[in-house]
Amino acid sequence: MTVHRFTVLFAALGMACLWPISTRGQQEPEPQTAETELQITEGELLDVEVTVYDVNAPDIDQPLKIVEFEAVSIGRLTKYMVLLPQDYETSEKRYPVLYLLHGLLQNYTVWPVMGVPEYVKKYDLIVVMPDAGNSWYINWSQSADGEYNNWEDFIVYDIIHSVDQTFRTVPSREGRAINGLSMGGYGAITIGLRHPTMFSSIGSHSGALGYARNARMRLETGQAPEPNVIPPPMNEDRDADVSDLVSIPGFTMQHERYPNGTAFTTVNECNAYDPFFLITKVPARMLPHIYLDCGLDDSLLGVSQEFATQLLANNIPFTYGQTPGEHRPSYWSREVAQSLAVQYAILQRNVRVWEFRQAEAEAAAAAAAEAEDQPDKERSQASPNGS
């Protein structure tokens, strides 16, 4: 176990949302605990303590970590899993990062089960797997009971800052990709399109891409915004059998993992999180690479095909696949190998550009330092005693 601190520059340069539409409603929840009393403003520096645990998994050869810290955006303790390259602890290199977002009723443990550690062995790549509950990865319009449900900010600010300052990453757009399945596929595409300066590749497996559009259609027909329905506690024995390393106080049982509030209350808020709307607003030169796939027997196939059709109609480059399969782990376990290969290739291409720019910057800095020292050297040589 390792404990250290990292500093968050909240809303740091280059991480501001392209569409900073307020989606938090008119009233912010009252802080209920010392943790949620911390009010932050853009540009403020925050010190955050993190604890890094080593995980020994019998079938995983690479270094595997679980990171625990207090996330400012959601006002609660959180954890994420990190899979490091096999040579990470013996090298000094920086590595690109792939963020994998889980689906509804899941957590980050689904990714190792689906074979990600085995598939990623051949790549110099850090894989980060956050836990966002059943949040849909958005900043909720309204939250109740003192909750802070800013789950987009949680990914974009808390998680990425923590990863970049805890591990040797390529801390720029060129070195980041994001993908997810089902709810996480929607989250990855939406976050990627809302923050195109942060990711060079975004992806979706069986993504529920119509989530915000469906909410907008309800509002446009005059229906009232729908508060989130939190199910009663069930299967408590199963949920209670979660290891202490994975469990999060107040966020382990399924009924605890649903945001208490309303996702969208206006049409504008729905548009701000609708991939079909967002894709028309990102300038072509800023668009990240897009990866999509869905099973032919999946009920979400239609919405994936519709999104792919929109990309084709607008001459937007993307990678698309549809193969036999349902909305099940057996399909994702197979297809995640494909998306890893595609997104890693995109990252490698972009990281080479980043490395070239870094080398240029270092050379320019060295030249500037030498030029600054030159007058001192000339004065030293001109002095009578040569000193």
C-alpha positions as CSV (number, residue, x, y, z in Angstrom):
1,M,0.0,0.0,0.0
2,T,1.3,3.4,-0.9
3,V,-0.1,6.7,0.3
4,H,0.7,10.1,-1.3
5,R,-1.0,13.3,-2.4
6,F,-1.7,14.9,-5.7
7,T,-2.7,18.4,-6.6
8,V,-5.8,19.1,-8.7
9,L,-6.0,22.3,-10.8
10,F,-9.7,22.2,-11.2
11,A,-11.0,23.1,-14.7
12,A,-7.4,23.1,-15.9
13,L,-6.5,24.6,-19.2
14,G,-7.5,22.3,-22.0
15,M,-10.1,20.4,-20.0
16,A,-12.9,22.9,-20.2
17,C,-16.1,21.5,-21.8
18,L,-16.8,22.6,-25.3
19,W,-20.4,23.0,-24.2
20,P,-20.4,24.3,-20.7
21,I,-24.2,24.2,-20.4
22,S,-25.3,24.1,-16.8
23,T,-26.8,20.7,-16.1
24,R,-27.0,21.0,-12.3
25,G,-30.4,22.7,-11.9
26,Q,-31.1,26.0,-10.1
27,Q,-30.4,24.8,-6.6
28,E,-27.2,23.1,-5.5
29,P,-27.6,20.6,-2.7
30,E,-26.6,21.7,0.8
31,P,-23.3,20.1,2.0
32,Q,-23.9,17.4,4.5
33,T,-20.4,16.4,5.5
34,A,-17.0,17.9,5.9
35,E,-16.0,16.3,2.6
36,T,-18.8,18.1,0.6
37,E,-18.2,21.5,2.2
38,L,-15.2,22.1,-0.1
39,Q,-16.4,24.6,-2.6
40,I,-14.1,25.0,-5.6
41,T,-13.7,27.6,-8.3
42,E,-12.0,27.4,-11.7
43,G,-8.2,27.5,-11.4
44,E,-8.2,26.5,-7.7
45,L,-5.5,24.1,-6.5
46,L,-6.6,21.3,-4.3
47,D,-4.4,18.7,-2.5
48,V,-6.0,15.2,-2.6
49,E,-4.6,12.2,-0.7
50,V,-4.6,8.9,-2.5
51,T,-4.0,5.4,-1.4
52,V,-2.6,2.9,-3.9
53,Y,-3.1,-0.8,-3.2
54,D,-1.3,-3.6,-4.9
55,V,-3.6,-6.4,-6.1
56,N,-2.4,-10.0,-6.4
57,A,-4.6,-11.7,-9.0
58,P,-3.6,-15.3,-10.0
59,D,-4.4,-14.9,-13.7
60,I,-3.0,-11.4,-14.2
61,D,0.8,-11.0,-14.8
62,Q,0.9,-7.3,-15.1
63,P,1.0,-4.9,-12.1
64,L,-2.6,-4.3,-10.9
65,K,-3.5,-1.5,-8.6
66,I,-6.6,-0.2,-6.9
67,V,-6.5,3.6,-6.1
68,E,-8.7,5.1,-3.4
69,F,-9.3,8.9,-2.9
70,E,-11.9,11.5,-2.1
71,A,-13.4,12.7,-5.3
72,V,-14.3,16.4,-5.1
73,S,-16.9,16.4,-8.0
74,I,-19.1,13.7,-6.3
75,G,-18.2,14.5,-2.7
76,R,-17.4,10.9,-1.7
77,L,-14.8,8.2,-1.4
78,T,-14.1,6.4,-4.7
79,K,-11.9,3.7,-6.2
80,Y,-10.6,2.9,-9.6
81,M,-8.5,0.0,-10.9
82,V,-5.3,0.4,-12.9
83,L,-3.6,-2.2,-15.1
84,L,0.0,-1.2,-15.8
85,P,2.3,-2.4,-18.6
86,Q,4.5,-5.3,-17.6
87,D,7.7,-3.2,-17.7
88,Y,6.2,-0.2,-15.9
89,E,8.1,-0.7,-12.6
90,T,11.4,-1.2,-14.3
91,S,11.3,1.6,-16.9
92,E,11.1,5.4,-16.8
93,K,8.9,5.7,-19.9
94,R,5.6,7.5,-20.1
95,Y,2.6,5.5,-21.4
96,P,-0.7,6.4,-23.1
97,V,-3.9,5.6,-21.2
98,L,-7.1,3.9,-22.1
99,Y,-10.1,4.7,-19.8
100,L,-12.8,1.9,-19.8
101,L,-16.2,2.7,-18.5
102,H,-18.4,-0.1,-17.2
103,G,-22.2,-0.5,-17.8
104,L,-25.3,-0.3,-15.7
105,L,-25.4,-2.5,-12.6
106,Q,-21.7,-3.2,-13.1
107,N,-18.4,-1.9,-11.7
108,Y,-14.8,-1.9,-12.9
109,T,-14.3,-5.6,-12.1
110,V,-16.1,-6.5,-15.3
111,W,-13.1,-5.6,-17.4
112,P,-10.6,-8.2,-16.0
113,V,-13.3,-10.8,-16.2
114,M,-13.7,-10.1,-19.9
115,G,-10.1,-10.7,-20.6
116,V,-8.7,-7.2,-20.8
117,P,-5.4,-8.1,-18.9
118,E,-4.7,-10.8,-21.4
119,Y,-5.5,-8.8,-24.5
120,V,-3.5,-5.8,-23.4
121,K,-0.3,-7.7,-22.6
122,K,1.2,-6.9,-26.1
123,Y,0.6,-3.1,-25.7
124,D,2.6,-0.4,-23.9
125,L,-0.6,0.9,-22.4
126,I,-2.0,1.9,-19.0
127,V,-5.7,0.8,-18.6
128,V,-7.8,2.7,-16.1
129,M,-11.2,1.4,-15.0
130,P,-13.3,3.8,-12.8
131,D,-16.4,3.0,-10.8
132,A,-19.2,5.4,-11.5
133,G,-22.2,3.4,-10.2
134,N,-25.4,3.7,-12.2
135,S,-24.7,7.4,-13.0
136,W,-24.8,7.5,-16.8
137,Y,-21.5,9.5,-16.6
138,I,-23.4,12.9,-16.7
139,N,-23.7,15.9,-14.4
140,W,-27.2,15.4,-13.1
141,S,-29.5,18.4,-13.4
142,Q,-30.9,18.0,-9.9
143,S,-29.6,16.0,-6.9
144,A,-31.4,15.3,-3.6
145,D,-30.4,14.3,-0.1
146,G,-27.2,16.3,-0.2
147,E,-25.7,14.2,-3.1
148,Y,-23.2,15.6,-5.6
149,N,-23.9,13.8,-8.8
150,N,-21.4,15.4,-11.1
151,W,-20.3,12.2,-12.8
152,E,-18.9,13.7,-16.0
153,D,-16.7,16.0,-13.9
154,F,-15.7,13.0,-11.8
155,I,-14.2,11.3,-14.9
156,V,-12.8,14.4,-16.6
157,Y,-11.3,16.2,-13.5
158,D,-11.0,13.8,-10.6
159,I,-10.1,10.6,-12.3
160,I,-7.8,11.9,-15.0
161,H,-6.0,14.3,-12.7
162,S,-5.4,11.5,-10.2
163,V,-4.1,9.2,-13.0
164,D,-1.9,11.8,-14.6
165,Q,-0.3,12.7,-11.2
166,T,0.0,9.2,-9.8
167,F,1.3,7.3,-12.8
168,R,3.8,8.1,-15.7
169,T,1.3,8.9,-18.4
170,V,1.4,10.9,-21.6
171,P,-0.7,13.7,-20.0
172,S,-2.3,15.1,-23.1
173,R,-5.0,14.5,-25.8
174,E,-2.5,12.4,-27.8
175,G,-2.1,10.0,-25.0
176,R,-5.7,9.4,-23.9
177,A,-8.5,7.2,-25.3
178,I,-11.8,6.3,-23.7
179,N,-14.3,3.4,-24.3
180,G,-17.1,1.7,-22.6
181,L,-19.9,-0.8,-22.8
182,S,-23.7,-0.2,-22.8
183,M,-24.2,2.8,-20.3
184,G,-20.4,3.2,-20.4
185,G,-20.4,3.2,-24.2
186,Y,-22.8,6.1,-24.1
187,G,-20.7,7.8,-21.4
188,A,-17.4,7.4,-23.4
189,I,-18.9,8.8,-26.6
190,T,-20.6,11.7,-24.9
191,I,-17.7,12.7,-22.7
192,G,-15.4,12.4,-25.7
193,L,-17.5,14.6,-27.8
194,R,-18.0,17.2,-25.0
195,H,-14.3,17.2,-24.4
196,P,-12.7,16.6,-27.8
197,T,-9.4,18.3,-26.7
198,M,-8.9,15.6,-24.1
199,F,-9.1,12.3,-26.1
200,S,-7.6,11.2,-29.4
201,S,-9.9,8.2,-29.6
202,I,-13.4,7.5,-28.2
203,G,-15.4,4.2,-28.4
204,S,-18.5,2.3,-27.6
205,H,-19.4,-1.3,-27.3
206,S,-23.2,-1.8,-27.5
207,G,-23.7,1.8,-26.4
208,A,-27.0,3.1,-25.2
209,L,-26.5,6.2,-27.4
210,G,-30.1,7.3,-27.3
211,Y,-30.3,7.9,-23.5
212,A,-30.4,11.7,-23.7
213,R,-32.4,11.8,-26.9
214,N,-35.1,9.7,-25.4
215,A,-35.3,12.0,-22.4
216,R,-35.6,15.0,-24.8
217,M,-38.5,13.4,-26.6
218,R,-40.4,12.9,-23.4
219,L,-39.9,16.6,-22.5
220,E,-40.9,17.8,-26.0
221,T,-44.2,15.9,-25.7
222,G,-45.0,17.8,-22.5
223,Q,-44.1,15.1,-20.0
224,A,-42.6,16.1,-16.7
225,P,-38.9,15.4,-16.1
226,E,-38.5,11.9,-14.6
227,P,-36.7,11.6,-11.3
228,N,-34.5,8.6,-11.0
229,V,-36.2,5.5,-9.7
230,I,-34.1,3.9,-7.0
231,P,-34.9,0.2,-6.5
232,P,-35.4,-1.2,-3.0
233,P,-32.6,-3.2,-1.5
234,M,-32.3,-6.7,-2.9
235,N,-29.8,-9.5,-3.1
236,E,-28.1,-8.0,-0.1
237,D,-26.2,-11.2,0.6
238,R,-24.6,-11.1,-2.9
239,D,-23.7,-7.5,-2.6
240,A,-22.4,-7.9,0.9
241,D,-20.0,-10.5,-0.3
242,V,-17.8,-7.9,-1.9
243,S,-14.1,-7.8,-0.8
244,D,-13.0,-4.8,1.3
245,L,-10.6,-3.9,-1.4
246,V,-13.4,-3.3,-3.9
247,S,-16.3,-2.2,-1.7
248,I,-16.9,1.6,-1.1
249,P,-18.8,2.7,2.0
250,G,-22.3,3.7,1.1
251,F,-21.7,2.8,-2.6
252,T,-21.5,-1.0,-2.7
253,M,-25.1,-2.3,-2.6
254,Q,-26.9,-1.7,-5.9
255,H,-29.6,0.5,-4.3
256,E,-26.8,2.8,-3.1
257,R,-25.3,3.2,-6.5
258,Y,-28.2,5.0,-8.2
259,P,-28.1,8.8,-8.1
260,N,-30.9,10.4,-6.1
261,G,-32.2,13.1,-8.4
262,T,-33.2,14.0,-12.0
263,A,-30.8,13.6,-14.9
264,F,-32.4,16.2,-17.3
265,T,-35.0,18.9,-16.7
266,T,-34.8,20.9,-20.0
267,V,-34.4,20.2,-23.6
268,N,-31.1,22.1,-23.7
269,E,-29.7,19.8,-21.0
270,C,-30.7,16.8,-23.1
271,N,-29.0,18.2,-26.2
272,A,-25.9,18.9,-24.2
273,Y,-25.5,15.1,-23.5
274,D,-26.9,13.8,-26.8
275,P,-24.2,12.3,-29.1
276,F,-26.5,12.8,-32.1
277,F,-26.6,16.5,-31.4
278,L,-23.0,16.8,-30.2
279,I,-21.5,15.2,-33.3
280,T,-22.8,18.1,-35.4
281,K,-21.2,20.7,-33.3
282,V,-17.6,19.5,-33.0
283,P,-15.4,21.1,-35.7
284,A,-14.0,18.4,-38.0
285,R,-10.4,19.2,-37.1
286,M,-11.2,18.6,-33.4
287,L,-13.0,15.3,-33.7
288,P,-11.3,12.3,-32.0
289,H,-11.2,9.0,-33.8
290,I,-14.5,7.1,-33.2
291,Y,-14.9,3.4,-32.7
292,L,-18.4,1.7,-32.6
293,D,-19.6,-1.9,-32.5
294,C,-22.7,-3.8,-31.5
295,G,-24.1,-7.3,-31.6
296,L,-26.5,-8.3,-34.3
297,D,-28.9,-9.7,-31.7
298,D,-28.6,-6.7,-29.4
299,S,-31.7,-4.5,-28.8
300,L,-29.3,-1.5,-29.1
301,L,-28.1,-2.4,-32.6
302,G,-30.5,0.1,-34.2
303,V,-29.3,3.1,-32.3
304,S,-25.6,2.2,-33.1
305,Q,-26.5,1.8,-36.8
306,E,-28.3,5.1,-36.7
307,F,-25.3,6.9,-35.2
308,A,-23.0,5.2,-37.8
309,T,-25.3,6.4,-40.5
310,Q,-25.1,10.0,-39.3
311,L,-21.3,9.7,-39.3
312,L,-21.4,8.5,-42.8
313,A,-23.8,11.2,-43.9
314,N,-21.4,13.8,-42.5
315,N,-18.3,12.2,-44.0
316,I,-16.8,11.7,-40.5
317,P,-14.1,9.0,-40.2
318,F,-14.9,6.1,-37.8
319,T,-14.4,2.4,-37.3
320,Y,-17.6,0.3,-37.1
321,G,-18.3,-3.4,-36.5
322,Q,-21.4,-5.6,-36.1
323,T,-21.1,-9.3,-35.5
324,P,-23.3,-12.0,-34.1
325,G,-24.0,-11.5,-30.4
326,E,-26.3,-10.3,-27.7
327,H,-26.1,-7.6,-25.0
328,R,-23.9,-10.0,-23.0
329,P,-20.4,-10.4,-21.6
330,S,-19.7,-13.2,-24.2
331,Y,-20.0,-10.6,-26.9
332,W,-18.0,-7.8,-25.2
333,S,-15.3,-10.3,-24.2
334,R,-14.7,-11.0,-27.8
335,E,-15.0,-7.5,-29.2
336,V,-12.9,-5.7,-26.6
337,A,-9.9,-7.3,-28.2
338,Q,-10.8,-5.6,-31.5
339,S,-11.3,-2.1,-29.9
340,L,-8.1,-2.4,-27.9
341,A,-6.1,-3.1,-31.1
342,V,-7.7,-0.2,-33.0
343,Q,-7.5,2.4,-30.2
344,Y,-3.9,1.5,-29.4
345,A,-2.9,2.0,-33.0
346,I,-4.5,5.5,-32.9
347,L,-2.8,6.3,-29.6
348,Q,0.6,5.2,-30.9
349,R,0.2,7.4,-34.0
350,N,-0.7,10.4,-31.8
351,V,1.9,9.7,-29.1
352,R,4.7,9.9,-31.8
353,V,3.5,13.5,-32.5
354,W,3.5,14.3,-28.8
355,E,7.0,12.9,-28.4
356,F,8.2,15.0,-31.4
357,R,6.7,18.1,-29.8
358,Q,8.3,17.3,-26.5
359,A,11.7,16.9,-28.1
360,E,11.3,20.2,-29.9
361,A,10.3,22.0,-26.7
362,E,13.2,20.5,-24.8
363,A,15.6,21.6,-27.5
364,A,14.2,25.1,-27.5
365,A,14.4,25.3,-23.7
366,A,18.1,24.2,-23.8
367,A,18.9,26.7,-26.5
368,A,17.2,29.5,-24.5
369,A,19.1,28.5,-21.4
370,E,22.4,28.5,-23.3
371,A,21.7,31.9,-24.8
372,E,20.9,33.3,-21.4
373,D,24.2,32.0,-20.0
374,Q,26.3,33.3,-22.9
375,P,26.7,36.9,-21.6
376,D,27.9,35.6,-18.2
377,K,30.5,33.4,-20.0
378,E,31.7,36.3,-22.2
379,R,32.1,38.6,-19.1
380,S,34.0,35.8,-17.3
381,Q,36.4,35.4,-20.2
382,A,36.9,39.2,-20.5
383,S,37.8,39.7,-16.8
384,P,41.6,40.2,-16.0
385,N,41.9,37.1,-13.8
386,G,39.8,35.0,-16.1
387,S,37.3,34.3,-13.3
